[in-house]
Amino acid sequence: MILVTGGRGEFAQHIKRISRGGVLTPSSGELDIREYYAIRQYLLDNEVDYIVHAGALTRPMVIHERDPALSIETNIIGTGNVARLCYEFDIKMIYISTDYVYAGDTGDYKETDPVKPFNNYGRSKLGGECATAMCPHSLILRMGMTSDVFPHEYAFTDVYKSSIYSKDAARITLMLLDEQGIINVGGPKTDIYSFVSPNNPHVQPTTLGKTNVRVGKDSSMDVTKMRKLLHVTDV
């Protein structure tokens, strides 16, 4: 049985749909990752072999700067709770991380490159990575994941990522469940606007200099390892 935290999110629902059974997707109200004993009881009540930990505080990105305590409580302490219980119950943990753990300046980051988050969201996700890495046989997936329906009115033409839609990220996650260590998950390097506009024609182009958004200019990743493990030349 696979448990996906953040179960009402788009990513978790894609996993449930693709798997066609054997997946638990509780909402944050049904399973609050900040509550250690609530998670423990849930695991006592359900036989779980894998936890795909996708539950996190994400948008709006500015909330991590305005309320770092909430970011710490959810993304670091909450992930620590999940990791501790995976260790206790001998459950395989798969942590959905982000390309924001990289510095975001040079791009083409490999899994072995140094990490240096450029904002609090990235720092909070890196904190979660540290807890996850302490679990035997765990897997960390660093993703440039975006919603299938782009949630913003504007998209950058000068910010580069290895973007991937949540439906494709879910499919790849299921294919990598039994891997270990750290794997970059994404597509070819492209600017955000070029990636999202074909499926989201309402989105307008903009540049980073016209906003005060704090993002890396180039967070693209080397996804060679992922492609080799999947035995494909494209995602």
N, C-alpha and C positions, 0 to 999 in steps of 0.2 A: 504494500500500500504506500502511495506517495502522498505526503502532506505538503500542501503549498500554502505558506503564510501569505497574508495579504490577499486572501482568497477571492475577494470580490473585484479585484483588479483585472484589467484586460489580459495581462500576461498569464495570470493564474487560470482564467477562464479558457484561454486558448489551450493550455496544457490539459485541462479537463476535457475539452472537446476532442482534442487529438487522441487522447488516451482511451476514450470511450469506456471508462470504468476504472476502478482501482485508484481514484484520486479524491482526496479530501480537500476542500477549498473553503475553510471557515472564514467568515468576515472578521474584521478587527474587533467587532463587538462580541463575537462568539469565541475568539481566541486573541486576547491582548498580549502581544509579545513582551510587554513591559511587566507582566505579572507572572513571575516565575512559577508559583504554585498552581496557577490556572493552567499553564502549559503542561506542567507535570501531570496534573489530573487528566488532561486531555489525552496525553500519551498512555496513561494507565487505562483509559477507556477505549482506546483505539490501537490496533496493531499497525505500527508504522515502520516501514523499512527505510524510507528516504524522506528527508525534509528538504524541500526546495524553499529556501528562505528568501522570499521576494517582498515580504512585508517591510515597509520602510516609510519614513517621512521624506517626501520628495518635493512636490510642488506645493505652493510657489517657492521658487529657489530662494527668494529673499527671506523666507521664514527662518532659514538656518543662520542668517546673520542677525535677524531681529530677536530670535528666541533660541540661542544656542543650547540652553538647558533642555528644551524639548527635543532638539536634535540629538543631544547626548543620550537622553533617556530612551528615545525610540531606536535610534540607529546603532548606538554603541552598547548601551546596557541591555536593550531588547535583544540584540543579536547575541550578546554574551549569555543571556538567559537560554536562548535556543541552543547555542554551542555547548553550554554546560550540560543541558539535558540530552543532547545528542551523545555526548561522552558517557553520561550515566546510563543511558538506555542502549548504547551501542548502535546508534542509528547513523546512517550515512548522511552527512550534511552537504548540501549544495547551496552556496551563497551567491546571490545575484548582486554583483558589485557594479562598478561604473568606470568608464574611461576617465572620469574626473579625478581619479587617484594619481594620474600622471600630471606632469607640470603644465601640459597644454601649450607648449611653445614651439617645439621642433617637429612633433608628430612622428608617425611610423614607430610607435613605441612597441617594444618587445616585452614579453612577460618578465624577462630578467632585468629590464631597465629599472633604474631607481624611481621611486614614487615620491611625488612632491605636490600634494593637492593645492589648488590655487584658491579654493573657497571652503567655507565650513561644511557644505554638503559633501565635498570630496573627503574632507578630514573625517567626517562622521562615518562615511562608508569604509575608509581605510581602517578606522577603529574596529569596525565589524569584521574586516578581513583578518585582523590580528587575532581576534577571538576564534574565528573559524579555523585558522591555520593550526590552532592548538588541538583540534579534534583529529584523531587518526583517520586517514583515508578521505579527508574532506576535499571538496572541490570548490574553487573560487572562479566564477565566470565574470570577467570584466567586459561590460557591454556598453555600446553606444546606442541603447535602445530608445525608440520613440513610439508614441501611440500610433495606431493605424490611422486614426483621424488626428492630424496635427492640432494640438490644443491652443496654438497661438495665432494671432492675426498676421504677424510678420515673421520672416525667417531670414537668417543672415546669408549673404552671398560671399562673405569673407571669413567665415568660421568653418573649419574643416573637421570632419569626423569620419569614423568608419560606421556610419549609421546602419541600423537594422530595425525593421518593424517588429512589434511585439509578437505577432503571429509567427514570424520566422525565428525569432529568439526562443519562443516556446518549443518549436519543433527541434531546434538544435540542442536545446537543453536536455530534452528527453533522449536524444541520441548520445549525449555525453555523460549520462548519469553515473556510470561506473568508472569514469576517469578520476584522476587525483591531481592535486596541485593547483596551478593557476593557468587559465586559458583565456586569451582575448577572443571575444565573439563579436563579429561585425561583418560589414561588407566592404567594398572598395572605398578608398578615400574620396570624399566629395564634399562640396559645400552644402550646408543644411538646406538652403533654398532649392538647389538642383535636385536634392534627394526627395524632399516632401512635395514639391509643386506638382509633379505629374498626377499624384493621387489626391491632392488638395488644392484645386485651382483657385480657391478663394484667398489663399495665402499670398501676401505681398512681399516683395524683396526689400531688404534693408541692409545696412552695414553696421558693424559693431560700434563705429565712432559716433553713430547717431543715437546711441542708447547709453545707459549707465549700467547695463547688465554685466555682471562679473563672470565671464567665461573664458576658457582658454582659446586662443586663436587657432590652434591646430592640435586636437586631441586624437588624431587618427592613430590607428593601431596596426601593427603587423599581425595578420591573422593566419600566418603560414601554419602554425601549430594546429589550429582548429581545422584547417582544410586537410591537413595530413591525416588527422584522426578521423575525419569524416570520409576520407577517400574520395574527395571531390575537388574540382578545380574552381567551383563557384558555389556560393551559398544559395 
